[in-house]
Amino acid sequence: MIYYQLRNELWKMFGKKRTYIGFGAFLTAHASILLIFRYWQGPRRDMVHRLELLGYASEKFISSLTMAVAVLVPVAVFLMPLYVALVGGDLLAKEVEDGTLRMILARPISRFRLALVKWLAGLIFSVALSLALGGLGAAFASCLFPAGGLFVFLPMEGIFSVFEPGEGWSRYAIATVIVSGNAATVMGLALMFSCFNVKPAAATILALSVLLTSRIIQEIPYFHDLQPWFFTYHMNYWIKMFEARVPWAEILQSLCILFGFNLTLLIVGCVAFQVRDIKS
């Protein structure tokens, strides 16, 4: 029974034009950034300088894989939360706004089950968006740059790494898959607010406000010792895939914390939706 309800939710979700805004934005962002890298010498000159300063051949590492990662990180950090929050905030609040929630609950389905099906649909969307992010980056970069090794320079994360093509692509693929945990977290946050008596836009804005507030406080230098207490700190776990030695223990710890955080969001949302008065 849940399968048919989930199928219907996915049909409704992917039938809305706003669901595809994120895919279109990713397409535009990848094309814009990679074209700048390809035809403007400034960014490439800086990469060549850093590589040759450490004794690496720039021809080998200014490759499609390096450019795909260079686009993946900022787009996943800054753009992806916006579009998963947009969809997550719509999942339940939009049903109320359109006047269809009462009709749905007139059927033999509990509120908890409806919220769970909505969350599963949002999870599938989050995974699809994450895979599209990695796939578009790899496809565009392969069209504009030659094959080669991977060079990663992320000063904010303290990462400077080089990898052979095989290992580089495997790390890129794993990072693309596990970054969906970030998307699912933001989607769950927006869905939780959507379970309250708020408009879809308000649920989206509230989720993004919590996300940005956590990230701002986390980045204040005086709060450095408190960073592990902020959920946005653990949302950077996937970037650690590009360290020279992957800290699997830290990644697993962050995944467990985010799992607990998502479970809490789902429970709070279900309780709020259960006690909510939908007649008024």
Steps between C-alpha positions, in 0.01 A plus 500: 500500500783740586655424161194630313477808722870570451461458125214750500703747707792473262265545205361817657844630598663452163189632328564846645720739307671635813644153568727546198629844599794341682597288199487806276703706746766229519517488122548877483756508783709220351499652153587849628783398736660251264488739204675763713767246594538398136526839331629736770865457587493648851367196695705254295817704549450485877451123493811452282703713741393299805570166333839592357604657829469155658662319210196355325441506124210738439410332168414181686281650771312783326249244382129432472505331840668796671249741348205279592607506865567875484133549405354225720612649832360857477179395325430228759571736791318813379242408234374151582351591844285765337327265260448206737355745756266632231365150433499394867302806602239418237439138595228550763440875518409509131227240555341730757539804278340319204218365720579133423613385845150437634416286198820298546430439869141398421653177370606220739849639557649626825672836531824327599491286188435801280792690655725195461408458132567871442840463668587196286403690184720790612785260569478356149501851356806589709692199371396573141611863529836399650566248223403761241745743659791258468395365162458840337835615633681197364324521162563871445860483619573203273380702201726798574814354659728201435511192719758488777562483872324683781631812673300626800578826680253599773679738739197547726499124566878468508503267198771488233503164323591342169375164376545276200199485265365167627505592867381852422190385315415248773520772766293734286234232454483423873482871588218548248299219660553590866438873451136397469506479882539877506208546262284264706582693820392835356193341344406344837542835672269670249248214523492531880403866473252405227321280757416810703232753409715705262503583131736313265720806452523549878606138552775542239622829648499362854707198394754715319512741794585219742761366259668836445486596869671176596765549235564864595542421869718203413736719294556758775862447610418538869260206479754263348484259796122479465498405131417129553174607668365653177336273245646701212849403620414134445350579159857548372577129546486423127778751421737285706488246217757721326756489782817303428397240758125466538400535870231232488444514877420873486275454197310216671463707817357795306263271310371352826446847647316616188289182505396577857433863406281395206313248712432773757372735229268229369361423847445867586331556165274195540396606852428857384298371205313252721374767742443764235146625445441484125135610520583864570 
